[in-house]
Amino acid sequence: MAADETGQRSKAASPERAFGALNWRARHWLTLLLFLPLSMIVALRGDTGDTANYLEAFKATQDFPWDPLSYYGSFSMEWSFGVLSWLINALSLPSPVLFFVFSFATFYFLSLASTRLGLSLGAIAPYYLGTFFLAQQFLQIRQGLAMGLAFSLLPLVVSRRKGLTPGLCLFATSMVHIVSCLTLVTGWMLSFMQPKPTRRSLTLWSLALVALTVLLARAVMTLDVVSAVGRLADYAADGQYNQELQILAPPNIRAALLIALMLFAVTPRLQDSRAFVALVGMYAVHVGMRFGFYDFAILSGRLSTALSFGEVFILPLLVREHVRNRWLRGFLSGGYLLTHAVATYQVQVPTLIDDYFTPL
């Protein structure tokens, strides 16, 4: 660090202070640039997950998809995918550009969501990069992008509960992935029924949400409502998605432990935040879905991630409240990233790395 004329060390010479002196927009884009290499890695994927299906739809979209419903009926993909595919094809660009745009847009919206929740992309990165949520960029790119968009809009929906804002936000996310509607609708509904800002009230409220969701889920399965919903009926007939999970499967136990941790660690300041309380409530509903839909894998897992994604923001907020030392926060975050990365790529998606290097 340089010294000034009086011999004192100049604060302005500190890179950390210089970065902090930038306005939020400059910091936002500088941080995003660090994720460019990761987006490029995502773009150059091989035969991972649904990539072949995306590639087929991309190549087939040569004309502008004027009718969103018709496009969805043809490819089972939302309108935004069709518009972006048409644009990239019109510019004679290859498919990796499509995957790069999806990935970088996901990081952009994650950064925006972080800013609106009082965090930064760097703060949430360890809680995103080590988990299955990053794997969505290689497997379920529409849902991955939709989660980033939905959670960036959630603070607006919670704070502006009335008027056009919730409807416009819902429309925007539905054009990326229909599952994201669950995110905003749940957050919007919970914003009208928030508990008193005390730990006891928040705990009872969250437990009630878990119990009610379990009861509703069991009613849905008992009454066979799934068979009346076209897309879910297709999943129910597919052995890959209709598997029955153990009620005490590791993901369910993890979800239960995390909600307990959230309720134990919440602070008075966070209890006063409508957005934070909505995130905890959404996570509680996710726990109920985990246990309530134990006999239908796609509802217990893939659908419920539209709500569990909130942990990416809840956990760093809690860590910041309780751990003041920046280096210790970094150590804890790094440990979380490594632990979950091993679990994700060894247990949840053990073939992802091999698939990545398998040519399409």
N, C-alpha and C positions, 0 to 999 in steps of 0.2 A: 504494500500500500504506500503510495507516494506521500511525502511530507510537504507542508506549505511553508511560507516564508518564516513563520514563527517557530518552525520545527515540529509543529503538531501534525499528527497523521490526518490526512484529508479524508473525510467521509465520502466525498464525491468520487474518490478513486476506487471505492469498493465496487466490484462488479455486481455483488448482491444488492447493494443500495441503488446502484444505477438501474438495475432491472426493476426494482421496486418503485423507482421514481417514474417509470413509464406509465402511461394511462392504461386502463384495463384492456382496451382494444388492442394496443400494441403488444401487451403481454400475452393476450389471447392468441394472436397470430404467431408470435415467436414460439410459444409453447407448441402450437399445432405443427409448426415446421419440423419439430423433433420427431413427429409421428409419420412424416412422409416416407421414410424407409420401410416402416411396418406396413403402410398402405401399399407400397410397391411389392412387398413380399406377398401380401394377400392377392394382389392383382395377378401374380405369376403362378397361381395355384395349378395343381394338376387335377386328378379325378377325385375331388373331395365332395362328399355328401351329394347335394342337389346340383352340383356344378353342371353336370351334363344336361339336366333339364333347363337350367338357365341359359346355357349355350344354345340349346335347340330353339328356345323362345326368342333369344336375341337374333339368331340368324333368320328366323321366320318373320320378324317384324321389319319389313321393308317399307311399308306404308304407314302414314300417321294413324294411330288408333283413335279414331273419332268417337267411338262408342266404348266407354269404360266397361260396361256390363258385358258387351260382346267379347271384348278382349279377355276379361276374366273367365268367361265361359269357354273360350278357346284354349287358354294357356294356364288357367287357375292362378293367375298372377294379376296383381293390381295395376291400375292405369299408369302409375308413375314409372313402373318398370318398362311398360310399352313405350311411353314417351321418350325415356332416356335411351332405350334400345334403338328406336327410330332415329333419334338425333345422332347417335354415334355411328350408325350405319350410313346415314346421309352424309356424314363427314368422312366416310371411308376409313374409319378407325377400327382397330381390332378389338376383340372381346376383352383383353386385359384392361383396356381403358374403362370399360363398363365396371369391372370389379374394383378398379382403383377408385373410381368416383364414388361407388357405394361405400367403400372403406373410409375414404377421407371425409366424406359427408357424415359418416357415423361419428368419427372423432370430433368433427366440428360441432355437431349437436351435443355431444357429451361435454365438450368444453363450455358450450352455452348453458347447458343445464347446471354445470358446476358453478358457473359464475352467478346464476340466478339463485342458487342455494347457498351462496357465500363461500364457495370452495374454489378450487382451480383444477384444471385437467391433470396437473402433476400430482395433486393430492389424492385424486380418485384412481389414478392409473394403476397402482398396485392391486386395488380391489376389483379392477376390471380385467387386467391383462392376465392374471393368474387363473381366472375362472372360465367356466363354460361360455360366459358372455362373449369373450373374445373369439372362441371357437365358432360362434354364430357367423362371424365374418367369412369363415371358410365353408360353412354348411348352409345356414339359413340367412342369407344376406339381406333379404327383405325385412325379416323380423328384427335382425340386428340393427338395421338403420331405423326402423320404426320405433324401437325402444329408445334410441338416442333422441329422436324427434319428440316422442311423446313425453319423455321426462324433461325435455327442455321447455315444453309447453305447460307442464303440470303446475308450476308455480303461478302462471298466469290464470289457469283455470281455477285454482284454489282461491286466489285473491280477487278474481273478477267472476264470481259465481253466477251472476245474473247478466243478462244482455246477450250479445252475439258472440262474445269471446269463446265460451265453451263449445258452441256449435261449430264455429269456424275452425277451432283447433281439432275437433273431432273429425271434421271433414278432411283436413289436411293429413292427419295420420292414417285415416282409412284408405287414402290413396296410395299409401306405402305398404301397409300390411293391416288387414282387418283385425288381427288380434290386438293391435295397439289400442283399439277402441275400449277394450277391457281396462286398460291402464287409466285412461282419462275419465271414463264413466265412473269407475270405482273411486278415484281420487275426488271427482266432483261430488259424488253422493256423500262421501265421508266428510267433506268440508261443511256440510249442513248439520252434522251430528257429532261434532267434536266434543270430547269430555272436558271437564274442568282442568285447569293447568296444574294438576297434582299427580304425583307418581301413583297414588292409589287409584284415582279415577282413570288414569291412562291404562293401568294394568287391568282393571275390571272391564273397561271398554274393549281392550284388545282380546281378552279371554272370551268375552261375549261374541266378538266377531269370529273368532276361531270356531266356537261352538255352533253358531248359526250357520256358518259356511259348511261345516261338516254335515249338519242336518240337511241343508239344502242339497248338497252333493249326493248324499245317500238317497234323497227323494228322487233326484234326477235319474240315478241309476236304477232304483227300484221300479219307477214308473216307465222306464225305457224311453225317456225323452230323446236320448241320443239318436234312436232310429228314425225320429221325425225330422232331424236336421240333416239335410243332404250331405254336406261335406263330412260331418262327424260320423254319419252312417257309413261312409266310404272308409273312414279310418277304423271304425269298429269291425269292419270285415277284413281288415288288413292285419295279418299276424305280427307285423313289425310295430304296430301302434296300439293294439288292443291287449297287450300283455298285462297280466295281473302282477302287481308289485307287492312285496311284503309290507305290511302296515308299519313295521319298524325297520324299513330299509334305511341304509345310511343317509340318503338325502333327506328323508323325513326327520330323522333324529337330528341332523344338522340344522334343519329349519326350526325345530322346536328349541334347540339350544340357543340359536341366534335370537329368536324373539325374546327368550328369557333374558339374554344378555342385554338386549336393547332396553327392556323395561327396567332392568336393574341399574344400568349405567346412565339412563336419561337424566339430564340436569334441568333445574328450573328454567334456565334460559331457553333450552330446546323445547320444553313443554309449552312455552309461549309462542312457538313458531307454528303457524297453521300448516305450512308446507311440511315441516318435519313430522308433525302429528299425523298428517295424511299419509306420509310415507310409511310410518309405523303401522297405521291401520291397514294399509294395502298389504304390508308384509304379513300381518295377522291373517288376512283373508287368504293369502297364499298358503300359509300353514294349514288352514282349514281345507283348502283344495288338495294339498298334498295328502292329507290323511283321509279326506272324504272320497276322493277319486282313486284310492289305492288300487282298484281293480280295472282302471283304464289308464294306461301309461301316458298317453298323449295329453290327457286333461290334468293328470297329477303332475306331469313334468313340463312339457313344452308350453302348454297354455298358461300354467301358473307362473312361468318365468316373466310374463308380462307384468306381474306384480312384484315378484322377488327381485327384479332388477334394481329395485330401490335400495337394496343393501349396498350397492356400489357408492351411494351417497350417505346412507345412514352411518355406516361404520367409520369413515373418515371424520364425519362430524363428531361422533362420540369420542374418537381417539383425540381429536383436537381439544375437546372439552377437558379431558382428563390428563393428557400428556402435554406439558408445556414445552419440554425440551425438544427442539427440532430434530436433533440427531437420534434421540430415542424413538420419536415418531417414525423416522425413516427406518430404523432397525425393525420396529414392529411391523411396519408395512411390508418391508422386504421379506420378513419371515412369513407373513401371510401369503404373499405372492408365490414364494417358493413352495410352501406346503400345498397350496391349492393347485399350482401348476402340475405338481407330481400327481395329485389325485385326478386332475382333469385329463391329463394326457396318458395316464397309465390305466385309469379305471373307466372314466366316462366316455372318452373318445380315443381308445387305444390305437386305432388304425389311422388316425388323422395324419400323422407325420408320414407314414408310408404312402397313404393316398395322395398326399401333397406332391410327392415325387413320382407318382404314377401318371404317365401321359394320358390325356383325354383321347 
